[in-house]
Amino acid sequence: MSRLLHHLIKDSAQTEPDASALTSGKTHLSYGELQHHLETTAAGLQNLGLKPGDRVAVYLPKQPETVLALFATAWTGGIFVPVNPLLKPAQVAHILHDCGATVLVTSVDRGKLLADVLPACTSLQHLIITDGTAQPETFPSLTVTDWQALQSDNTPIHTDITDNSIAAILYTSGSTGRPKGVVLSHRNLVLGAESVAQYLGTRTSDRLLAVLPLSFDYGLNQLITAFHAGASVVLMNYLLPRDIVRTVSRERITTLAGVPSLWMQLASLAWPEDITTHLRTLTNSGGHLPVPVIKSLQQRLPASRLFLMYGLTEAFRSSYLPPEELAARPASMGKAIPHAELAVVRPDGTACAPDEPGELVHAGPLVAQGYWNNPAATERHFRPPPAAMPVHNTSEKVLWSGDTVTMDADGYLYFVGREDDMIKTSGYRVSPTEVEEVLHASGLVNEATVFGVPHPTLGQAIVALITPATGTQVDDATAVQQVLAHCRAALPAFMLPTHMEQREQLPKTPNGKIDRQRLKQAFHAHFTEAPLTETP
């Protein structure tokens, strides 16, 4: 029988029922206890009338009810839709409306925040409240159920699904328009977890700290990977990076995942010496990790192995760089993970030569089924394989990522940029990542983002926004001049930022990445409306 998502918990509950599965604050659940709660939650959802294919949106921070709602929905044949808890009502309403959710799982306070937008979500029928009882009159068009009532039935769960059945829709922001829902099957999720557990060496004794949103494919993958290996997960909704350091120490965490903006902050903190006795694995995805940050992490955590990873929600995970290759190839994305096939191709679909930029194409069982309710975007990105990639069957679709990369003679990949992020200035194509790497190499910068905006003579101008390195004392204007001087020594003139600012902080997306698109919009008319006096 095909292995489905809920089988990961069920299997460990049968073999190691007393093993630690989930920790959230003072709540500790073994695999046996987690399986019991999962059964009652799934039965409760079926008793509400949830049918295979129905969508269940979960708008909660990381807590046991979040995990149970996701896995129980998948068990019944429903499709779970995790909604980032940082999103505002209008953004939540878009997701609920777009996916046609029939059930929403949330808290009393979050439900009240959504009261004005829920009536427009016409497919919504049920509201499940996890921490009390909502006033029914606040939601007159919905059936309101509290979490305890949902758990009161032990009716056996009946479902008829396969590993190709849809398990989840993850909403991901693009460069334009509203977020798109990526459709993932049980097979996508289970094989993705199997692959990651294999190359990370995740084992039953591991304790993984979950700090990333479960609506983010990277955060969800970490949770599923832990359950695949029978490991333990500690859920954390942190306020400050130093809270993460304390939790890693207190909970004896062995594996920590982060995105570049988080690692930049953690790399500047002091770590207790005893952490080296248990924290053995660090992982980065969601963007390029600058070399100075890598070196700082290695100095502070010398016993931890750092894995650099690359992936898209549409392909779950694509490549990783083994820690043994870090010294020789710190800028590389690595090679394909197990179950993934990758090719770098020209526009005509033929294979690129070594070090020739081309589009990265993904094939294999980790490739998603497409975008929910968006056939045009699906047709653009999920297409037949290129000539450079072997065809396994005539109906196979592969993911054309839109990412520009190179592959060296040894088969290692290097990220150049997204096609829609590449800067076209003075007739040249400039990779934002390449300029950002130089900014970080100055040693004067903590975070940096680079993007292009319209310019009447250059085509596009290069804008760089930076935050100061920890401990720097100079004023903003002096700091900018120092960083620009470093850039002049390291970059040709056409790659120099036309405008640079230092700020105390840069805006982030709900997943913790620097919000480059928001900044591009803010600077869109900067040069077309302002005098051209800002060249360095």
N, C-alpha and C positions, 0 to 999 in steps of 0.2 A: 504494500500500500504506500502511496505517496506520503512523504513527510510534510505535514502542515504546520503552520506557525504555532498553534497551541500545543502540538506534540512536544515542543522543546521543553515546556514546563512539565508536561505529563510524564515524559520519560525520566526526568530527574526525580520527580515525586515518587516514581515506582522504584528506582534504584537507590536513591539517597534521600528519603523523605525528611530526615532531620537536618540535612545540610542547609546552611544559610542561603536564602535566595534574595531577599529584599530588605533593605533597611531605609527607613525614612524617619528622621528624628528619633523618637523613643519607640517607634514601631519596628519590630523585627519579625519577619515571616520566614519560616523554613519553606522548602519546596513542597512539602506535604500540605502545609497551611495555605500556601499560595495556590496550589491546585484546588483545594477545597473552596476557597473564595472565588476562584475562576469558574468552577462548576456552577455555583449559586448565581453568580453574575450573569453567566451565559443563559441559564434557565430563566432568570428574571427578564432578560431582554427578549427571549422567545415568547414569554408570557405577555409581554407588551404588544406582541404581534409583529416583531421584527422578522422580516423575510430575507432569504438569500438575495444579495445584491442591494439591499437597503443601506443607506449611508448613515453612520453614527458619528457626529462631530463631538470632539472632546476638547473643551475650553477650560483647562485647569493648569496650574503649575505642576511640577514633578511631585507626585504623591502616589501612594498605593492605588487609590481609586483610578488614577489616570492609567496606570499599567493594566489594571484589571479590565477597565472599559475597552482598551485597545484589543487585548488578547481575547476577551470574551466575545467581542463583536466578530472577530475573525473566525472564532470557533462556530458561531451560529451561521456562518456563511455571509454575514454582513460585511460591509466595507467601512473600516475606520478612517476618520479624517481628523488627525491631531491638529489643533489650532494653537498657534503660538500664543502663550498667555500675555505677551507684551502688546499684542495687537489691540487697536481701538475698536469701538462698536461698528463703525462703518466698514472697517476692513474685515471684521468677523462676519458681518452681514453679507459681504460679497462672497465669502467662501461658502457660507450656508446656502445662499441662493444658487451659486454656481454648481455646487455638487448635488443640490437637491436633498439635503439632509432631512431625514424624517425624525431623528432623535438628536437631542443636544444634552450632553452631560457637562454640568458646570456647578459652581457654588452659588450660595444665596447672593452674595455681594456681586459676583459677576453677572448673575441673572438679572439683577436690578439694573446694572449698567446697560444691559442689552434690551431692556424692556421696550424702548422706543423703536428699535430696529427690527425686532423679531416679527411683528405683524406683517412685514413685507416679505418675510421668508415663508412663502405660501405652502411649501412642501412640508414644513416642520409640523409635527403632530405631538411629540412627547418632549417634556423637559424633565431631566433627572437631576435632582439636587443632592449633592454629596455631603453637605454639612448642616443639615437642618431641614426645615420645611418652609418652602416659599408660599406666599399668600396666593392662592389660586386666582383671585380677582386681578392680580397684577398681570397675569397671562391668560386672559379669558379664552383665547383660541387654542390653548394647549392643555394636554393632560399632564398634570404635574405629579411626579412620583419622587419620594425621598429614597435615598440610597439603602437605608435599612429595610424598607418595604420591598425593594427590588431583590434583596438577598434572602427573602423569606421562603422561597420555593426551591425544592430539590428535584423538580421534574427532570427526567433524563433529557439530554439535548439531542435533537434529531436534526441532522444536516446531511446534505449530499453535495460535497464540494471536492474538487481535485486541486493538485498543486498549481494548475493553471488558472484557478479561480482568482478573481480580484480580491486582494486582502486590504489594500490601503490606497488612499489618494493623498499625496503629499503636495502641498502648495508651495511653489517656488517662484520668487520674483525674477523677472527678466529685465532686460535693458529698457524695454518699453512696455506700456500697458500694465494691466492688473496681473496679479499672480496667476499662474497656470497650475492646474492640478495634474500631477504626474501619477499615472495608474500603475500600481505595482501588484504583482501576483504573489501568492504564497511561495511559489518557486523562487521568484526574485529575492524575496526577503530571507528565506531559509538558506539558499545557496550562497547569498551574499554573506550571511553570518558564518557559514561554514568556511568560506574562503578567508575571511578576516581572522577567524579563530586559528586557522591553519598557519598563516604566515606570521601572526603575532605570537603563536605558541600559547594561546589562552588555555588555562587548565582549571580544574575544579577548585583548587586552593586560591585562585585569584579573587581579589576584591577590586571592583571597578567603581570609580567615582563618576557619577553621571551629573555633569554640570551643564551640558549643552541641552537645548530644548529638544523634546521628543518629537516636535513637529519638523525638526531639521533632520535630513536623512542620516547625517553623521551621528547625531545623538541617538536616533532610533536604532541605527545599526549597532551602536555600542551596547545598548540594552539587549537586543536580540542575540548578539554575539556571546554575551555573558550567559544567557539562558541556554544557548546551544552547547556551551562548554560545561554547564552545570556550575558556573561560578556565582559569586555573590555581587549584587549591585547596591551601592549606596546612593540614594537620590539626594540631590542638593540644589536648593535655590539660593544662590549666594548673593550677597550685596557687594562685598569688596574682595579683590583677589587674595588678600591676606587671610580671609576666612577659608579659602580653599586650602592654603598651606596648613592651617590648623586642623582642618578636617582630614587631610591626607595623613597627618601625623596621628591624630586620635583614632581614626578608623583603620589604621594599618593598611592603607590603600596600596595596591600593587600596580595598577594601571590607571593612567590619567590621560584623557583626550582633551585637546583644545584647538582653537582656531588661532591664526597669527596674532590678532589683537590681544587675545588673552595671554598667549605665551610671552608677548612683549612686556606685559605687566608682571607676569610671574617671574620672568628672567631677571628682573631688577630687585626682587625681594630676597631676604635672607631665609634660608631653609634650615630647619634643625638637622644636626648631623645624623641623628638616628633614623632619619627618613631613608638614608642610603641602605638600610638593612631590609627594607621591604618594597620601596618604590622602584620597580625594575623596568617598567615600560611606559614610554611617553609617545603619544601619536599626535601628528598635526595634519589637518586637512582644511579645506575651505579657503585656500590661498597660499601664496608663496611665503615661506618663513625665511627672513633675511639671515645671511651668514653670521653677522654679529650676534643675533639672538640665539642662533644655534650654539655658538661658542660660549655664550654666557650660560646657557642651560647646561652645557657639558661641564663647565667649571663648577656650577652650584650643585649639580646632581651627577657626579662622575660614575655612579654605579647604575644609572638608568640608561636604557637603550632607547634612542629616539628614532621613530619611524616617520618618514615624510611620505604622505599619501596624497593622492589626487583622485577626485571623482566628481560626478555630477549626479543629481537626484535621478536623472533619466537612465543612468547606468549603475546606480548604487555605489559602486567603487570601481576604480579602473586600474590604478597602478600604485606601487609602493617602492620606496628605496630602502633596502636593508641597511641597518645601522653600520654594518661593516664598510659600506660604500660612502659614508658621509664625508670622510676626510678627503677622498678623491673627487667626489661629485656632489658637493653640498647644494648645488643649484638644480640637481636633477629631480624629476618626478619618478624616476625608477623605471621598472618594467611592469608588464601586465600581471595582475594578481591571478590566482587560480580561478578558473571558470570564465576568464575574460580574454577576448582576442582583440588586439589593437593594430591599426595600420595608420600610417601618415601618408596622405594622398594629395595629389594635385587636383585642380578643379575638374579635370577630365577623368579622374578616378584612377589614374596610374600612380604607381608607388613613387614617393619622393626619394631622391638620392640622400645619402648620409649628410646630415646638417642642413638639408634643404627645408625651409619652412613649408608646412602644409597643414591640411585639416586633419584632426584626429577623429578616426572612425572606430566605433566600438561594436563588437559582435559577441554573441554568446548568450547564455541563459540569464545574465544579470541585466540585460537591456529591458527597459520598461515596455509596457504595452502601448504607450502613447500618452496623449494629453486628454484629460476628461473634458468632454463637451467642446472640443476644439479641433475639429478635423483639419482645418487649414494648417495649424501649427504642427499637428501630427504628420501631415504629408510633407512638410518642409524638413523635419528632422529625422523621421523614421522612414527610411527609404531602402530600396534594394542595395545589396553590397556593391562596393566599387570593384573595378577590374582587378585591383591589387589584393583583394581579399577573397579567399576561396568560398564558393557558394556551397552550403551544406544541404539546402533544399530550395526549391524554386520560389517558395513563398516567404522565405526568411527576410525580415527587415532588420536593418542595423541602424545604430544611432550616428548620425552625422552631427558632431558635437558643436561645430561653430568655433571651436578652440584651435588656434594656430600653435603648432608645436614643431620641434625638430627631433630627429632621432639620430644619435651618433653611430659610428661604425660598430660599436659594441652592443647596440640595441637599446641604449638608455635614452629616455625621453626628457625633453626640456621645454618648459612652457614659455611661449612667446607672448600670447595675449589672446583675448577673445576678439573675433573679427569686428564686433561692434564697439570694442574698446580701443582698438588700434588707432593711433593718432597720425593723421596725414598732414604734415606741415612742410611747407617749402618744397613740395615734390617728394619728400621722404616719408616712409612709414616708420613710426617710432613705437616701440613696445613700452607701455607704462611700467611694466615689471622691471625692465632693464634700468630705467631711470630711478625707480624706487630703490633698487639694489644699491645704486651709487649713493643715494641719499643716506641710506642706513650705514653704508661703509664709512661715512664721515665721522661716525661716533658721536655726533651732535644731535641725533634724532632718535626719538622713541618710536613714534608711528609716522607713517608717510603715505600719502596717496597722490597719484599723478593721473591727469586726464586731459583730454583735448576739448576745447570750446571754439566756436566760430570766430574767425579773425578776418578782417577785410582784405589783408594782403598776404598773409601766410597760409590761408585756407583754414588751418586750425592753429591755435596757440596752445602751448603746453603750460598747464597750471599745476603747481605743486603745493600741497598743504602738509605741514609738519607739526608735530608736537615735540617739545624739548626733551632731551635725554635727562634721565634722573640725575639730580644734583647740579645741573647747569644753572648759572646765576645771571647770565647776561640778558639784556633786554631783547625784545622781539626783533627790532630792526638790526641790531648787531648780530644776533643769531642767524638771521636770514642771510646777511652778507657773508658770514663765515661758511655757511653751507653752500652758498653760491660759488664762493671761491674754490671750495672742494670740487664742485661740479665742473667748473671751468677747466680744472686740471685733469678731470677724468672723462669728460664727454666732448664730442665734437660740437661745434656751435649750433647746428640744427637740432640737437637733442637737449639744449639748455632750456630750463623753464623760463618762459616769458614772464610769468608772474609767480611769486612765492609768498606764502604767509605762514607765520607760526601762530598756532592756537593752543590753548590749554588742553583741549580735547577735540576729537573728530566724531561726527555723528556715526552711529552704528545701526545696522539692520537688526531686526529682532533675533537673528542668529549670531550676532556678535561680530559680524564683518563690518569693515568700514563702508559706509553708505556712499559709494562713489557716484551712483546715479543721482542721488539727492544733491550732492555737491555740484555735479555737472549742470543740473537744472538751475541751481542758484547762480552759477557763473556764466550761464548760457549767453547772456547779452553783455557781459562785462567789457568786451573789446569793441563791440559794435555800437555801444552807447557812450563809451568813455574815450578820452583822448589817448592816443597811442604813445604813452610816455613811460611804459613799464618794462622795457627790455632791460635785461641785466647788464 
